[in-house]
Amino acid sequence: MGQPVTVVKKPSSNPGVVRFEINRSITGMSHERYAGAPSDEYDRPCDELARRLFGHQGVESVHINSNVITVNMSHGADDAALGETIEELFTYYRPGVEVPSFEE
């Protein structure tokens, strides 16, 4: 359950820069820049996404502008799992997690 996010990886002319476009706006019309993972006191969807992306090795910075996510990677870092991390942003019930019933 949750809201699936469709992710399309777009090519970049700059080595080490990975760009994704998704089917929903994460920041509204504004943009956010992250040079590191935000602290837990920031709890907007864009903050949570940045935290998850910084959990991957090689992520140096993240920029989110509405539905476009740009990630700067260190030289030689693997960006293969970033798209899946973005797709799972709004997925709340994973395998093994019991879904609550209406009675609860």
RONU-831538 format. One line per 8 residues: number of its first residue (from 0); their letters; for each residue x, y, z of N, C-alpha, C, O, CB. Coordinates in Angstrom, 1 decimal. Glycine has a CB too. Layout:
N
NUM> A> X Y Z X Y Z X Y Z X Y Z X Y Z | ...
This chain:
104
0> MGQPVTVV> 0.8 -1.2 0.0 0.0 0.0 0.0 0.9 1.2 0.0 2.1 1.2 0.2 -1.0 0.0 1.2 | 0.3 2.3 -0.3 1.0 3.6 -0.4 0.8 4.1 -1.7 0.1 3.5 -2.6 2.5 3.4 0.0 | 1.4 5.2 -2.0 1.3 5.8 -3.3 2.5 5.5 -4.2 3.6 6.0 -3.9 1.1 7.4 -3.2 | 2.4 4.7 -5.2 3.5 4.4 -6.0 4.1 5.7 -6.7 3.3 6.5 -7.2 3.2 3.4 -7.1 | 5.4 5.7 -6.8 6.1 6.8 -7.4 6.7 6.3 -8.7 7.5 5.3 -8.6 7.1 7.5 -6.5 | 6.4 6.9 -9.8 7.1 6.5 -11.1 8.3 7.3 -11.3 8.3 8.5 -11.2 6.1 6.6 -12.3 | 9.5 6.6 -11.5 10.8 7.3 -11.6 11.3 7.1 -13.0 11.4 5.9 -13.5 11.7 6.8 -10.5 | 11.8 8.1 -13.6 12.4 8.0 -14.9 13.8 8.7 -14.8 13.9 9.9 -14.4 11.6 8.7 -16.1
8> KKPSSNPG> 14.8 7.9 -15.0 16.2 8.4 -15.0 16.5 9.1 -16.3 16.4 8.5 -17.3 17.2 7.3 -14.7 | 17.0 10.4 -16.2 17.3 11.2 -17.4 18.8 11.3 -17.5 19.5 11.4 -16.5 16.6 12.6 -17.2 | 19.2 11.3 -18.8 20.7 11.5 -19.0 21.2 12.8 -18.6 20.4 13.8 -18.6 21.0 11.2 -20.4 | 22.4 12.9 -18.2 23.1 14.2 -17.8 24.4 14.3 -18.6 25.1 13.3 -18.8 23.3 14.3 -16.3 | 24.7 15.5 -19.1 26.0 15.7 -19.8 27.1 15.8 -18.8 28.3 15.8 -19.3 25.9 16.9 -20.7 | 26.9 15.9 -17.5 27.9 16.1 -16.5 28.2 14.7 -15.9 27.3 14.1 -15.3 27.6 17.1 -15.5 | 29.4 14.2 -16.0 29.7 12.9 -15.3 29.5 13.1 -13.8 29.9 14.1 -13.2 31.2 12.5 -15.6 | 28.9 12.1 -13.1 28.7 12.2 -11.7 27.4 12.8 -11.3 27.1 12.9 -10.1 29.8 12.9 -11.1
16> VVRFEINR> 26.7 13.3 -12.3 25.4 13.9 -12.0 24.3 13.0 -12.5 24.3 12.6 -13.7 25.2 15.4 -12.6 | 23.3 12.6 -11.6 22.2 11.8 -12.0 21.0 12.5 -11.8 20.8 13.2 -10.7 22.3 10.4 -11.1 | 20.1 12.5 -12.7 18.8 13.2 -12.6 17.6 12.3 -12.8 17.6 11.4 -13.7 18.8 14.4 -13.7 | 16.6 12.5 -11.9 15.4 11.7 -12.0 14.2 12.6 -12.1 14.2 13.7 -11.5 15.3 10.8 -10.7 | 13.2 12.2 -12.9 11.9 12.9 -12.9 10.9 11.9 -12.4 10.9 10.7 -12.8 11.6 13.4 -14.4 | 10.0 12.4 -11.5 9.0 11.5 -10.9 7.6 12.1 -11.2 7.5 13.2 -11.7 9.2 11.4 -9.4 | 6.6 11.3 -11.0 5.2 11.7 -11.3 4.5 12.5 -10.2 3.2 12.6 -10.3 4.4 10.4 -11.6 | 5.2 13.0 -9.3 4.5 13.9 -8.3 5.5 14.9 -7.8 6.7 14.7 -7.9 4.0 13.0 -7.1
24> SITGMSHE> 5.0 16.0 -7.3 5.8 17.1 -6.8 6.2 16.8 -5.4 5.3 16.4 -4.6 5.1 18.4 -6.9 | 7.5 16.9 -5.1 7.9 16.6 -3.7 8.1 18.0 -2.9 7.9 18.0 -1.7 9.3 15.9 -3.7 | 8.4 19.1 -3.6 8.6 20.3 -2.9 7.6 21.4 -3.3 7.8 22.6 -2.9 10.0 20.8 -3.2 | 6.6 21.1 -4.1 5.7 22.2 -4.5 6.5 22.9 -5.6 7.1 22.3 -6.5 5.3 23.1 -3.4 | 6.4 24.2 -5.6 7.1 25.0 -6.6 8.5 25.5 -6.1 9.2 26.2 -6.9 6.3 26.2 -6.9 | 8.8 25.2 -4.9 10.2 25.6 -4.4 11.2 24.5 -4.7 10.9 23.5 -5.3 10.1 25.9 -2.9 | 12.4 24.8 -4.3 13.5 23.8 -4.4 14.3 23.7 -3.1 14.3 24.7 -2.4 14.4 24.1 -5.6 | 14.9 22.6 -2.9 15.7 22.4 -1.7 17.1 21.8 -2.1 17.1 21.0 -3.0 15.0 21.4 -0.7
32> RYAGAPSD> 18.1 22.3 -1.5 19.5 21.8 -1.7 20.0 21.2 -0.4 19.7 21.7 0.7 20.4 22.9 -2.2 | 20.6 20.0 -0.5 21.2 19.3 0.6 22.6 19.0 0.4 23.0 18.3 -0.6 20.4 18.0 1.0 | 23.5 19.5 1.2 24.9 19.1 1.2 25.2 17.9 2.1 26.3 17.4 2.0 25.8 20.3 1.5 | 24.3 17.5 2.9 24.4 16.4 3.8 23.0 16.0 4.2 22.0 16.7 3.9 25.3 16.7 5.0 | 22.8 14.9 4.9 21.5 14.4 5.3 21.0 15.4 6.3 21.6 15.8 7.3 21.6 13.0 5.9 | 19.7 15.8 6.2 19.1 16.7 7.1 18.8 16.0 8.5 18.7 14.8 8.5 17.8 17.3 6.6 | 18.8 16.7 9.5 18.5 16.2 10.8 17.1 15.7 10.9 16.2 16.0 10.1 18.8 17.2 12.0 | 16.8 14.9 11.9 15.4 14.3 12.1 14.3 15.3 12.4 13.2 15.0 12.2 15.4 13.3 13.2
40> EYDRPCDE> 14.7 16.5 12.8 13.7 17.6 13.1 13.0 18.1 11.8 11.9 18.6 11.9 14.3 18.8 13.8 | 13.6 17.8 10.7 13.0 18.2 9.4 12.3 16.9 8.9 12.9 15.9 8.6 14.1 18.6 8.3 | 10.9 17.1 8.7 10.2 15.9 8.4 9.3 16.0 7.2 8.3 15.2 7.0 9.3 15.5 9.6 | 9.6 16.9 6.3 8.9 17.0 5.0 9.3 15.8 4.1 10.4 15.2 4.3 9.1 18.3 4.3 | 8.5 15.5 3.1 8.9 14.4 2.2 10.2 14.6 1.5 11.0 13.7 1.3 7.8 14.2 1.1 | 10.6 15.8 1.1 11.8 16.1 0.5 13.0 15.8 1.5 14.1 15.4 1.1 11.9 17.5 0.0 | 12.8 16.2 2.7 13.8 15.9 3.8 14.1 14.4 3.9 15.2 13.9 4.0 13.5 16.5 5.1 | 13.0 13.6 4.0 13.1 12.2 4.1 13.7 11.6 2.9 14.6 10.7 3.1 11.7 11.6 4.3
48> LARRLFGH> 13.4 12.0 1.7 14.0 11.5 0.5 15.5 11.8 0.5 16.3 10.9 0.2 13.4 12.1 -0.7 | 15.9 13.0 0.9 17.3 13.4 1.0 18.1 12.5 2.0 19.2 12.0 1.7 17.5 14.8 1.4 | 17.5 12.2 3.2 18.1 11.3 4.1 18.3 9.9 3.5 19.4 9.3 3.7 17.2 11.2 5.4 | 17.3 9.4 2.8 17.4 8.1 2.2 18.5 8.0 1.2 19.2 7.1 1.0 16.1 7.6 1.7 | 18.5 9.1 0.3 19.6 9.1 -0.7 21.0 9.2 -0.1 21.9 8.6 -0.6 19.3 10.3 -1.7 | 21.1 10.0 0.9 22.5 10.1 1.6 22.9 8.8 2.3 24.0 8.6 2.6 22.5 11.2 2.6 | 21.9 7.9 2.4 22.2 6.6 3.0 23.0 5.7 2.0 23.5 4.7 2.4 21.0 5.9 3.4 | 23.0 6.1 0.7 23.8 5.4 -0.3 25.2 5.9 -0.4 25.5 7.1 -0.2 23.1 5.5 -1.7
56> QGVESVHI> 26.1 5.0 -0.5 27.5 5.4 -0.6 27.8 6.2 -1.9 27.3 5.9 -3.0 28.5 4.2 -0.6 | 28.5 7.3 -1.8 28.9 8.1 -2.9 28.1 9.3 -3.2 28.4 10.1 -4.1 28.9 7.3 -4.1 | 27.0 9.5 -2.5 26.1 10.7 -2.7 26.7 11.9 -2.0 27.0 11.9 -0.8 24.6 10.4 -2.1 | 27.0 12.9 -2.8 27.7 14.1 -2.3 26.7 15.2 -2.0 26.8 16.0 -1.0 28.8 14.6 -3.2 | 25.7 15.4 -2.9 24.7 16.5 -2.7 23.4 16.1 -3.4 23.4 15.3 -4.3 25.2 17.8 -3.1 | 22.3 16.7 -2.9 21.0 16.4 -3.5 20.3 17.7 -3.7 20.3 18.6 -2.9 20.2 15.4 -2.6 | 19.7 17.9 -4.9 18.8 19.0 -5.2 17.5 18.5 -5.6 17.4 17.7 -6.5 19.5 20.0 -6.2 | 16.4 19.0 -5.0 15.0 18.6 -5.4 14.3 19.9 -5.8 14.1 20.8 -5.0 14.3 17.9 -4.2
64> NSNVITVN> 13.7 19.9 -7.0 12.9 21.0 -7.5 11.6 20.4 -8.0 11.6 19.9 -9.1 13.7 21.8 -8.6 | 10.6 20.5 -7.2 9.3 20.0 -7.6 9.3 18.5 -7.8 9.3 17.7 -6.8 8.7 20.7 -8.8 | 9.4 18.0 -9.1 9.4 16.6 -9.3 10.7 16.2 -10.0 10.8 15.0 -10.5 8.3 16.3 -10.3 | 11.7 17.0 -9.9 13.1 16.7 -10.5 14.1 16.6 -9.3 14.2 17.5 -8.5 13.5 17.8 -11.5 | 14.8 15.4 -9.3 15.7 15.2 -8.3 17.1 15.0 -8.9 17.3 14.2 -9.8 15.4 13.9 -7.4 | 18.0 15.8 -8.5 19.4 15.8 -9.1 20.3 15.4 -8.0 20.3 16.0 -6.9 19.8 17.2 -9.7 | 21.1 14.4 -8.2 22.1 13.8 -7.2 23.5 13.9 -7.8 23.8 13.4 -8.9 21.7 12.4 -6.9 | 24.4 14.6 -7.0 25.8 14.6 -7.4 26.5 13.4 -6.7 26.4 13.3 -5.5 26.4 16.0 -7.0
72> MSHGADDA> 27.2 12.6 -7.5 27.8 11.4 -7.0 29.3 11.6 -7.0 29.9 12.3 -7.9 27.4 10.2 -7.8 | 30.0 11.0 -6.1 31.5 11.0 -6.1 32.0 10.1 -7.3 31.2 9.3 -7.8 32.1 10.5 -4.8 | 33.2 10.4 -7.7 33.8 9.7 -8.9 33.7 8.2 -8.7 34.2 7.6 -7.7 35.2 10.2 -9.1 | 33.1 7.5 -9.6 33.1 6.0 -9.6 32.0 5.4 -8.8 31.9 4.2 -8.7 34.4 5.5 -9.2 | 31.2 6.2 -8.1 30.1 5.7 -7.3 29.0 5.1 -8.1 28.7 5.5 -9.2 29.5 6.8 -6.3 | 28.3 4.1 -7.6 27.3 3.4 -8.3 25.9 4.0 -7.9 25.6 4.2 -6.7 27.3 1.9 -7.9 | 25.2 4.4 -8.9 23.9 5.1 -8.7 22.7 4.1 -9.0 21.6 4.6 -9.1 23.8 6.3 -9.6 | 23.0 2.8 -9.1 21.9 1.9 -9.6 20.8 1.8 -8.6 19.6 1.6 -9.1 22.6 0.5 -9.7
80> ALGETIEE> 21.0 1.9 -7.3 19.9 1.7 -6.3 19.1 3.0 -6.0 18.1 3.0 -5.3 20.4 1.2 -5.1 | 19.5 4.1 -6.6 18.9 5.4 -6.2 17.4 5.5 -6.7 16.6 6.0 -6.0 19.7 6.6 -6.8 | 17.2 5.0 -7.9 15.8 5.0 -8.5 14.8 4.2 -7.6 13.7 4.7 -7.4 15.8 4.5 -9.9 | 15.3 3.1 -7.1 14.4 2.2 -6.3 14.2 2.9 -4.9 13.0 2.8 -4.4 15.1 0.9 -6.0 | 15.1 3.6 -4.4 15.0 4.4 -3.2 13.9 5.5 -3.3 13.1 5.7 -2.5 16.3 5.0 -2.7 | 13.9 6.1 -4.5 12.9 7.2 -4.8 11.5 6.5 -4.9 10.5 7.1 -4.4 13.3 8.0 -6.0 | 11.5 5.4 -5.7 10.2 4.7 -5.9 9.5 4.3 -4.6 8.3 4.3 -4.5 10.4 3.5 -6.7 | 10.3 4.0 -3.6 9.8 3.5 -2.3 9.4 4.6 -1.3 9.1 4.3 -0.2 10.7 2.5 -1.7
88> LFTYYRPG> 9.6 5.8 -1.7 9.4 6.9 -0.7 8.0 6.9 -0.1 7.9 7.1 1.1 9.5 8.3 -1.5 | 6.9 6.6 -0.8 5.6 6.6 -0.2 5.0 5.2 0.0 3.8 5.1 0.1 4.7 7.5 -1.1 | 5.8 4.2 0.0 5.4 2.9 0.2 5.5 2.6 1.7 6.6 2.5 2.2 6.2 1.8 -0.7 | 4.4 2.4 2.4 4.4 2.2 3.8 4.4 0.8 4.3 4.9 0.5 5.3 3.3 3.0 4.4 | 3.7 -0.1 3.5 3.6 -1.4 4.0 4.4 -2.4 3.1 4.2 -2.6 2.0 2.1 -1.9 3.9 | 5.5 -2.8 3.7 6.5 -3.7 3.1 6.2 -5.1 3.4 5.4 -5.4 4.4 7.9 -3.3 3.5 | 6.7 -6.1 2.7 6.5 -7.5 3.0 6.9 -7.8 4.5 7.9 -7.3 5.0 7.4 -8.4 2.1 | 6.0 -8.5 5.2 6.2 -8.8 6.6 5.5 -7.8 7.5 5.5 -8.1 8.7 7.6 -8.9 6.9
96> VEVPSFEE> 5.1 -6.7 7.0 4.4 -5.7 7.9 2.9 -5.9 7.8 2.3 -6.0 6.7 4.8 -4.2 7.5 | 2.3 -6.1 9.0 0.8 -6.4 9.0 0.0 -5.1 8.7 0.3 -4.1 9.3 0.4 -7.0 10.4 | -0.9 -5.2 7.8 -1.7 -4.0 7.4 -2.9 -3.9 8.4 -3.5 -4.9 8.6 -2.2 -4.2 5.9 | -3.1 -2.8 9.0 -4.2 -2.6 10.0 -5.5 -2.8 9.3 -5.7 -2.5 8.1 -4.1 -1.3 10.7 | -6.5 -3.3 10.0 -7.9 -3.5 9.5 -8.7 -2.3 9.9 -8.3 -1.4 10.7 -8.5 -4.8 10.1 | -9.9 -2.2 9.3 -10.8 -1.0 9.6 -11.2 -1.1 11.0 -11.5 0.0 11.6 -12.0 -1.1 8.6 | -11.3 -2.2 11.6 -11.8 -2.3 13.0 -10.8 -1.7 14.0 -11.1 -1.2 15.0 -12.1 -3.8 13.4 | -9.5 -1.8 13.6 -8.5 -1.3 14.5 -8.5 0.2 14.4 -7.7 0.9 15.1 -7.1 -1.8 14.1
